[in-house]
Amino acid sequence: MKGHQFVKGYSRTLIFLVALAAVASSGCSAVANLLSLPIGQAVKQTIYVGNCGNHSITEYPATATGDVSPTVTISGANTTLSCPFGLAVDKSGNIYVADASAGTVTIFSAGASGNATPARQITGLTSPLGVAVDKNGLIYVSTLTSPTVYVFAANANGAASPTSSIDLTAQGFSRSCYLAFDKNGDLWVSDEVSNHVAEYAPGASGAATPMRNISGSNSQLHGTYGVAVDNNGNLYVGNYSNPSVNVYATSATGNVAPTREIVGGSTTFSSPYIPVIRADGVLLVDDSGTNSVDVFSKTANGNVAPTGAISGASTGISGPWGMAIH
């Protein structure tokens, strides 16, 4: 059937019933995994890029490549954006922006565009770098100045105080940089100074012991920044000091080598910061040195060229420090 692909011998109704059964037993994420492209469905996601160079957020279809114009641009005096670093998008499509220069986490409503006024802002923060939102809407924030992750209420606004925090000091962290949640709700935290990546269980607080903590010479972490976890549990880490993306096995911890390392001149990497994983497993990496979002196959390894890139004057990408996918 034109425009649709179905498993031979199975009806639309049967596929729907299988999906419904998955909801009942495992929640909506099971349906997302069940229908994530094995029968030919297109990737229908959006990537969000934080541009420090022109104080904007730009959005693109996750399958975009070339010198394409963004589908949405958020910029202008009303946005109050200065240098957007970390980005997160919650399940409702609201956009969270950690703005280190402004000392804020700025929240835009789903569908915001142009010179939009934020729905709210958490203010009075010291150089916030990363932001992530858990399944309950709690807002996690990292900062340039402290090895601490701060947790704010879902409705936090203004000069709100955190409801809890995670102290990373005992784990060898110098600061907390980038934050991301995996499909299990575990929190991942990176540190570009001490070159650590740690995984924390949902609800962790205080001087909690991480579930995993990757660091050491074998890890090949250098200027460690963005982290992402695919649906199989593989960990992707962006390194801007040694321009590369490292991939670690699901059980990796300690001073362990990556199973794959995307590195070398053919990659075109200059300062890769944030990896994100598309629903079909394809890797996207923003690069502040080349003002691009580079696309790699889900099995990319070694000195390989990207299969495509969002790059060029029409894209509006300028100093991309943050990226998210939804």
C-alpha positions as CSV (number, residue, x, y, z in Angstrom):
1,M,0.0,0.0,0.0
2,K,1.4,3.3,-1.0
3,G,2.4,5.5,2.0
4,H,2.2,2.5,4.4
5,Q,4.1,-0.7,5.1
6,F,2.6,-3.6,7.0
7,V,3.9,-7.0,7.9
8,K,2.6,-9.4,5.3
9,G,-0.4,-11.3,6.5
10,Y,-1.2,-8.9,9.4
11,S,-4.0,-6.4,9.4
12,R,-4.0,-2.8,10.8
13,T,-6.3,-4.1,13.6
14,L,-3.9,-6.8,14.7
15,I,-1.0,-4.3,14.8
16,F,-3.2,-1.9,16.9
17,L,-4.2,-4.7,19.3
18,V,-0.5,-5.7,19.8
19,A,0.3,-2.1,20.5
20,L,-2.6,-1.8,23.0
21,A,-1.4,-4.9,24.8
22,A,2.0,-3.4,25.1
23,V,0.6,-0.3,26.7
24,A,-1.2,-2.4,29.3
25,S,1.8,-4.4,30.2
26,S,4.7,-2.0,29.8
27,G,3.5,1.6,29.3
28,C,3.7,3.9,26.3
29,S,7.5,3.4,25.9
30,A,6.8,-0.2,24.9
31,V,4.7,0.9,22.0
32,A,7.4,3.4,20.9
33,N,9.9,0.5,20.8
34,L,7.4,-1.8,19.1
35,L,6.6,0.6,16.4
36,S,10.0,2.2,16.1
37,L,10.5,1.6,12.4
38,P,10.8,-2.2,11.9
39,I,7.8,-2.1,9.5
40,G,9.1,0.9,7.7
41,Q,7.5,3.8,9.5
42,A,9.2,7.2,9.0
43,V,11.1,9.0,11.8
44,K,8.8,11.7,13.0
45,Q,10.9,13.6,15.5
46,T,12.2,17.1,15.9
47,I,15.7,18.2,16.8
48,Y,16.2,21.4,18.8
49,V,19.5,23.3,18.6
50,G,20.7,25.9,21.1
51,N,22.8,28.6,19.3
52,C,25.0,30.6,21.5
53,G,26.3,32.6,18.5
54,N,23.0,34.2,17.6
55,H,21.0,33.7,20.9
56,S,18.4,31.4,19.4
57,I,16.8,28.0,19.4
58,T,16.2,26.4,16.0
59,E,14.2,23.3,15.1
60,Y,14.5,20.8,12.2
61,P,13.0,17.5,11.2
62,A,15.2,14.8,12.7
63,T,15.8,13.5,9.1
64,A,16.9,16.9,7.7
65,T,20.2,17.3,6.0
66,G,21.9,20.0,3.9
67,D,21.6,23.8,3.9
68,V,18.0,23.7,5.1
69,S,16.0,26.5,6.9
70,P,14.7,25.7,10.4
71,T,11.0,24.9,10.7
72,V,10.9,27.0,13.8
73,T,13.2,29.7,15.2
74,I,12.9,31.2,18.7
75,S,14.8,34.4,19.0
76,G,14.4,38.1,19.8
77,A,14.4,40.4,22.8
78,N,11.3,38.9,24.4
79,T,12.9,35.4,24.6
80,T,15.7,36.8,26.9
81,L,18.0,34.1,25.4
82,S,21.7,35.0,25.8
83,C,23.8,31.8,25.4
84,P,21.6,28.7,25.4
85,F,23.6,25.7,26.5
86,G,21.6,22.7,27.7
87,L,18.2,21.9,26.2
88,A,15.5,19.5,27.2
89,V,12.0,18.9,25.9
90,D,9.3,17.3,28.1
91,K,6.6,14.9,27.1
92,S,4.2,17.8,26.4
93,G,6.7,19.5,24.1
94,N,7.7,22.3,26.4
95,I,11.3,23.5,25.9
96,Y,13.8,24.0,28.8
97,V,16.9,26.0,28.2
98,A,19.9,26.3,30.5
99,D,21.3,29.7,29.8
100,A,24.7,30.1,31.5
101,S,25.2,33.8,30.7
102,A,21.8,34.8,31.9
103,G,21.8,32.5,35.0
104,T,18.4,31.1,34.2
105,V,16.5,28.0,33.1
106,T,14.0,29.4,30.6
107,I,10.9,27.4,29.8
108,F,9.0,28.0,26.5
109,S,5.5,26.5,25.9
110,A,5.1,23.8,23.2
111,G,4.7,25.5,19.9
112,A,6.7,28.6,20.8
113,S,8.1,30.5,17.8
114,G,9.7,33.8,16.9
115,N,10.1,36.5,19.5
116,A,8.3,34.4,22.1
117,T,8.0,35.4,25.7
118,P,8.9,32.5,28.1
119,A,6.2,30.7,29.9
120,R,8.4,31.0,33.1
121,Q,12.0,31.2,34.2
122,I,14.0,29.8,37.1
123,T,16.3,32.7,38.0
124,G,19.3,33.4,40.2
125,L,21.3,30.4,39.1
126,T,25.1,30.5,38.7
127,S,26.1,29.5,35.2
128,P,23.7,26.7,34.5
129,L,25.0,24.3,31.9
130,G,22.7,21.3,31.6
131,V,19.0,20.7,32.1
132,A,16.9,17.5,32.0
133,V,13.3,16.7,32.9
134,D,12.2,13.4,34.4
135,K,9.0,11.6,33.8
136,N,7.3,13.4,36.7
137,G,8.3,16.8,35.4
138,L,11.0,17.4,38.0
139,I,13.7,19.7,36.6
140,Y,17.4,18.8,37.0
141,V,20.0,21.5,36.6
142,S,23.8,21.3,36.4
143,T,26.2,24.3,36.8
144,L,29.6,25.4,35.7
145,T,30.7,26.2,39.3
146,S,29.8,23.2,41.4
147,P,29.9,19.4,41.3
148,T,26.2,19.3,42.2
149,V,23.0,18.6,40.4
150,Y,20.1,20.6,41.6
151,V,16.5,19.4,41.5
152,F,13.6,21.8,41.2
153,A,9.8,21.2,41.4
154,A,8.0,20.7,38.1
155,N,6.3,24.1,38.5
156,A,9.4,26.0,39.7
157,N,9.4,29.7,38.7
158,G,11.4,32.8,39.6
159,A,14.0,32.6,42.4
160,A,12.9,29.1,43.4
161,S,14.9,26.9,45.8
162,P,15.8,23.4,44.8
163,T,13.8,20.6,46.5
164,S,16.9,18.3,46.6
165,S,20.3,17.9,45.1
166,I,22.9,15.3,44.2
167,D,26.5,15.8,45.5
168,L,29.1,14.5,43.0
169,T,32.2,15.4,45.0
170,A,33.0,11.9,46.3
171,Q,32.8,10.5,42.8
172,G,35.7,12.7,41.6
173,F,33.7,15.3,39.8
174,S,34.9,18.9,39.5
175,R,31.6,20.2,38.2
176,S,28.4,18.9,36.6
177,C,28.1,19.6,32.9
178,Y,25.6,17.8,30.8
179,L,22.5,15.9,32.0
180,A,20.3,13.3,30.3
181,F,17.8,10.7,31.2
182,D,17.6,7.2,29.6
183,K,14.5,5.2,28.9
184,N,14.7,3.6,32.4
185,G,14.6,7.0,34.1
186,D,18.3,6.9,35.2
187,L,20.1,10.2,35.2
188,W,23.4,10.5,33.4
189,V,25.9,13.3,34.4
190,S,29.1,14.3,32.7
191,D,32.1,16.4,33.8
192,E,34.4,18.0,31.1
193,V,37.1,18.8,33.7
194,S,37.6,15.5,35.5
195,N,36.3,13.5,32.5
196,H,33.7,11.4,34.3
197,V,30.3,10.1,33.2
198,A,28.1,8.7,36.0
199,E,24.7,7.0,36.1
200,Y,22.3,7.6,39.0
201,A,19.1,5.8,39.9
202,P,15.8,7.6,39.8
203,G,15.2,9.7,42.9
204,A,18.9,9.8,43.9
205,S,19.9,12.6,46.2
206,G,22.6,13.7,48.6
207,A,26.0,11.9,48.3
208,A,24.3,8.9,46.5
209,T,26.6,6.3,45.0
210,P,26.2,6.1,41.3
211,M,25.1,2.9,39.5
212,R,28.1,3.3,37.2
213,N,31.0,5.8,36.9
214,I,33.2,5.8,33.9
215,S,36.6,7.5,34.0
216,G,40.3,6.9,33.6
217,S,42.9,6.7,30.9
218,N,41.3,3.6,29.2
219,S,38.0,5.4,28.8
220,Q,39.4,7.9,26.2
221,L,37.3,10.7,27.7
222,H,38.7,14.1,26.8
223,G,36.6,17.3,27.4
224,T,33.6,15.1,28.1
225,Y,30.3,16.9,27.5
226,G,27.1,15.5,26.0
227,V,25.7,12.0,26.7
228,A,23.0,9.9,25.2
229,V,21.8,6.4,25.7
230,D,20.1,4.4,22.9
231,N,17.2,1.9,23.3
232,N,19.7,-1.0,23.7
233,G,21.5,0.8,26.6
234,N,24.6,1.8,24.7
235,L,26.1,5.0,26.0
236,Y,27.3,7.7,23.6
237,V,29.7,10.5,24.9
238,G,30.8,13.6,23.0
239,N,34.4,14.8,23.6
240,Y,35.4,18.2,22.4
241,S,39.0,18.3,23.5
242,N,39.8,15.1,21.4
243,P,37.1,15.6,18.8
244,S,35.2,12.3,19.0
245,V,32.2,10.4,20.1
246,N,32.8,7.3,22.3
247,V,30.3,4.4,22.6
248,Y,30.3,2.2,25.7
249,A,28.7,-1.1,26.4
250,T,25.6,-1.4,28.6
251,S,27.5,-2.7,31.5
252,A,30.6,-0.5,31.2
253,T,31.9,1.1,34.4
254,G,35.3,2.2,35.8
255,N,38.4,2.6,33.8
256,V,37.0,0.9,30.7
257,A,37.6,1.3,27.0
258,P,34.8,2.3,24.6
259,T,33.5,-0.5,22.3
260,R,33.5,2.1,19.5
261,E,35.2,5.5,18.9
262,I,34.1,7.8,16.1
263,V,37.3,9.9,15.6
264,G,39.6,11.1,12.9
265,G,39.8,13.6,10.0
266,S,37.0,11.9,8.0
267,T,34.5,12.6,10.7
268,T,34.9,16.4,10.1
269,F,34.7,16.9,13.9
270,S,36.0,20.1,15.3
271,S,34.3,20.6,18.6
272,P,31.6,17.9,18.9
273,Y,29.4,18.5,22.0
274,I,26.0,16.8,22.1
275,P,25.1,13.4,20.7
276,V,21.4,12.5,20.4
277,I,19.9,9.2,19.0
278,R,17.1,9.2,16.6
279,A,14.3,6.6,16.9
280,D,15.9,4.5,14.2
281,G,19.2,4.4,16.0
282,V,20.9,7.0,13.8
283,L,23.4,9.2,15.6
284,L,23.3,13.1,15.4
285,V,26.1,15.2,16.8
286,D,26.2,19.0,17.1
287,D,29.6,20.6,16.4
288,S,30.2,24.2,17.6
289,G,33.4,24.4,15.5
290,T,31.8,23.7,12.2
291,N,28.3,25.1,13.0
292,S,26.7,21.8,12.0
293,V,24.7,18.8,13.1
294,D,26.4,15.8,11.7
295,V,24.7,12.5,10.9
296,F,26.3,9.0,11.4
297,S,24.9,5.5,10.9
298,K,24.0,3.6,14.0
299,T,27.0,1.3,13.5
300,A,29.6,4.1,12.8
301,N,33.0,3.4,14.1
302,G,36.5,4.7,13.6
303,N,37.6,7.4,11.1
304,V,34.3,7.5,9.1
305,A,32.6,10.3,7.3
306,P,29.1,11.5,8.3
307,T,26.3,10.3,6.0
308,G,25.0,13.9,6.0
309,A,24.9,17.1,7.9
310,I,22.6,20.1,8.6
311,S,25.0,22.9,7.7
312,G,25.1,26.2,5.8
313,A,23.9,29.8,6.0
314,S,20.2,28.9,5.7
315,T,20.2,26.7,8.8
316,G,20.7,29.5,11.3
317,I,23.1,27.3,13.3
318,S,25.7,29.4,15.1
319,G,27.8,28.2,18.0
320,P,25.6,25.2,18.7
321,W,26.2,24.2,22.3
322,G,23.0,22.4,23.1
323,M,20.8,19.9,21.3
324,A,17.7,17.8,22.1
325,I,15.4,15.4,20.2
326,H,11.7,14.9,20.8
